[in-house]
């Protein structure tokens, strides 16, 4: 009798364990039966990324594609205006501003829904788009008319047009949001705009070599400017108010981004097949990373572990592991990827 009781108890116990296991599997399995279904479904919807969102301007396709850095897969494709060249994410991470050079307007994308919520006409042939760190203003550089359009982010309205030099291309904000620096490719200079008054208060001259794109070091003391005619990176000392040296990089380079610690710069050389790695303190190129012909947009992730590169000739985004400084992944995107930014990287980085 005792043995029968033990046997019956054992059967009941096994049955209960099995039922509990089935219940748990059904509860978790409805969302994640294979351990990653939730992520895959999110990738399809495009509105829930488990990793950093990487935004890629595909100039000739007229769209922006959103990549999840945790899976290196395209989450979403967002149609914008004609020939989108640059994009920038506001400091609060809510909106992505996309410059459409041919349709001469700016598409504003809600970063949560990946939907265009407003389109703002700007000047002729707009290129660079850049936020102030405090998030109050965004400036758009109009290459075709020598002006900068100031947009108030709260109202999403144009508030001023600022005359600068010849063929301005891009800009970068000072760290305290009080100044904005604009490269004038046609006049070999950098205009310094006072953000409060929306007026040019100084012009840094003698930036020979067609200054194109620009970035600022984390300490706010130095500008790095791409000199497209010379295959160099110009170093502007803001305390001295002049270009003090140059660094040899690749041909026809268009892009420069700086690591958060301020030690290294990554430069996209669109006339070559590599990205230059520059030691800023040594003012020297220390490595060339082969990515394929025409690297343009370059951005360093906030944690400093990854660099994303838009490779124009391959219609791909190359993913570089910074520890190894080599390409570890290639992501197929639409036609002529031009610029790359990341939602988590709200530092200042600008190119073409």
N, C-alpha and C positions, 0 to 999 in steps of 0.2 A: 504494500500500500504506500509506504514511504517513497519507494522508488518511482511509483506512478505519479505521485505528487510532484516529485523533483522534475520528472520528465515534462509534466504539464506546465509547471512553472517556467521551465527553460523555453518551451515552445512559445508561451505567451510573451516572455521577455524578448525573444528574437523577433516576434511579430511587431511588438511595440517599437523596437529599434528601427526595423525596416520602414514602418509607417512614418516615424519621425524623419528619417532620411529622405523619404519621398516628398514629405511636406516641405522640407528645406529646399530640396532641388526644384520643386515646382514654384516656390516663392522667388528664389534667385534666378531660376532658369527662365522665367518669363521675361526677364530683362537681360540676362547674361548667361545663357545655357552653355556656351563654350568658353566663357571667361573673358570674351572681348566683344560680344555682340553689341553691347551698349555703345562702345567706342565706334564700331563700324557703322551703326545706325546714325550716330551723331555726325560722322564724317559725311554720310549721304545727305543729311539735312543741311549741313553747313553752318549750323547755328550753335553748336556746343563742342568746343575744342578742348581736349584734355591737355594740350600743350600750348606753347606760344603760337599765336596767329602770325603768319608771315604773309604780307600783302605784296603782290607782284603786279606791276603795271605791264600789260602786254600792249605795246604801242600800236602795232598794225592790226591787232584783233579788236581793239576798242573795248577792252574789258580789264577788270581787276580779278585776279584769282587769289583765293585765300588758302593757305597751306597750314596744316596742323603739324607743328614741329615734332610732336611725339610720335607721329606715324609717317611723316614725310609724304602725306597724301593731300591732294587738292580737295578742300572741303566745299568750296563754292566758287561760282563764276558770276561776276557782277558786271552787267553792261553799263558803261558810262558814256562819255562823249567821244569825239574823234581824236585819235592820236594821243591817248593819255601818256604823259611822260613821267611826271613825278607824283608822289603821294606823301602825305605826312599825317601822323596820328597826334591828336591833341593831348596835352599833358594829363587830362582826366581820363583818357582812353575811351571816350564815348563816341567820338566821330573820327572818320578818316576823310581828309580833304584830298581830292584827286584833280590835278591840273590836266585839262584837255587842250593841247596846243593848237590843234586845227580848228576845233569848234569854239575856241577862245572863251572857255568857261571853266568853272570849278564844280565838280560833283561832290556833294557831301554825303558820305555813307554812314549810316548808323552801325556802329561796330557790333552791336548785339544782334541785330536782325539781318545785317548785310544787305540792306536796302538803301537806295539813293533817296534821301529825304528832301533835298533841295539842290538846285543848280543855279550858280551865280555867274553872270557874264563878267569878264574882267577885261584886260587890255589885249593888244595885238601879240600874237604868238607867245602866250605865257609859258613859263618853264618852271622855275623853282617855286615851291610852296613851303613855308616855314612858320612854325608857331613860336610865340614868345614863351619862355619857360613858365610864366605865371598863368598862361592859358587865356589871357584877355584878348590878344590880337593874333591874327595870322596874316602874313604878308605874302603876296604873290608877285613874282618878278616877271615883267612883261618885256621879253627880249625884242619884240618887233617895234616898240615905240619908246623905249628908254625910260620906262616908268615902273613903279611898284604900287600895287593896289593893296590898301590896308582894309582888312575885313574884321569887324568886331565879332568875336565868337558868340557872345551872348545873344545878339540879335540876328546873327548870320547875315549882316548887311555890310555893303561897302560904305566906308566912311571917309576915305581920302585917297588921292592919287598923288604920288610923290615922284618928281622928276629926278633921274639919276644920270649916269653916264651913257656912253654908246654901247648898244648891244649888251645890256645887262643879262646875266644868265641865272645866277643863283645867289642865295644869301644864307646867313646864319645869325642867330640872336646872341647877344652877350648874355652871360650867365645871370645877370641881375635884371634882365628884361628891359633895360634902359636904352640899349643901342641895338641897331640892326646893321649888319655889314653885307654889302652887295658887290659882287664881282662885275666889272664892266669890261667885257672881252674886247670891245672895239676901241676903248680908250686906255687900255692897260692900267687900270686903276681900281680901287675899292672905295665905294661911297659909304660913309658912316651916317646913318639916319638916327636922329633922336626920336625915340618911340613916342614920347609924350606929345611933342609938337608936330610930329610927322614931317620933319624937315631935315634936309642934309646939312649936317653941321661940320663935316670935314671930308676931304678926299685924300686918300693915300695914293700917291702917284708913283710912277716908276716900277710898276709890277709888270715887267716886260715878259712877253711870251704868251699873251692871250689868256689872262686869268679866267677860269671857267667855273669850277666848283670850289667849295670852301667849307671848312669845318673849324671848330674852336676847341682848344684843349680844355680838360675839366677844370683847370685852375683859372680859366678865363683870360690868360695872358698872351696866348699865341694863336694866330690864325694859320692854318695850312691851306694853301691855295694851289689848285692844279693849273699848271702852265702848259697848255695843250700844244703850242708850237715848239716848245723846247724839250718835251719829254721830262719835265721836272715838277717837283713839288716846291712851291715857294713858302718860305717861313717868314711870317710877319710878326714882329715884336710890337704888341699894342702899347707897351710902355714907351717905346721909342717912336712908334708911329710910322714905321717903315719896314720894308722887306730886308732882312739881314742876311739871309743865305738861301741856297737852293739845294734840293736833294734829287739826284738822278733816279728816275724810275722808268716805266715803259713808254711805249709810243702812243700818242693820242689818248692819254689817260683822261678819264672823266670823273672818277669817283674817289672820294676819300672818306673813310670812317675811322674813328679813334676808339680804342678800348677804354673801358670805364676807369681804369687805373692811370690812363694817360701815357702809358709806356710805348704803345705801338699804334701805327696807322696802317690800314689796309687800303691799297689803291687799285682801282679797276683800270686796266689799260686797254681801251677799246680797240686800239690799233695793233694789239698784240694778242697772245693767247695765254697770258698769265696775269695773276694778281701779285702786286708787289707788297712785301711786308717790310715796313720801315721802323727801325728803332729810332724813336723821336729824340731821345737824349744824345745818341751818337750821331743823329742826322745822317743816317745811312740805310740804304736798302740791304736787308740781311737775307732775304729769301724771295724766290719767284715760285709761285704755286701755279702749275699748269692747269687750266680749266677749259680750254678751247677758245677759238678765236672770238674776239669781241666781248670780253667781260665789261659790263657797264655798271649797273647798280650793285653796290656792296653794302652790307650792314652787319655789324657785330652784335651778337646777342648780349643782353644785359649781364648775364652771368659770365660772359667772356669765353664760353666754351665753344661757340660755333660762329662761323661766318657764312652768310648766305650771299650768293653771287648770281646775278642775272647774266646768262651767257647768250648774247644776241644771236650768234650764228647757229646755235644748236636748239634754240627754243627750249631751254632748260634752266633750272635753278640748280647750281652746284652747291653742295653742302660741305663746308670745310671744317674738319676737327682741328681746333686751335692748338691742342696739345701736340698733335703730330704735324700740324700745318700741311695737311693733305686732304684731297677730296675723298669723302667717304660715301657720298650718295649723290645721285643726279635725279631731279624731278622733272618730268615732262610737263610743259605748260603751253599756252597758246603762242601766237606768232609775235616774235620780237619782244621778248621780255626786256624791260628797260630800267626799271627801278625796283628796289626791294626795301621794305621797312617791316618792323616787327611791333606788335601791339605792346609787348612788355618793354620794348626799348624806347623810352621816351626822352632819351638824350638827343642832342642835336647832331644831325648827320646829313649831309646834303651833297648831291651829285648831278650830273648828266653825262 
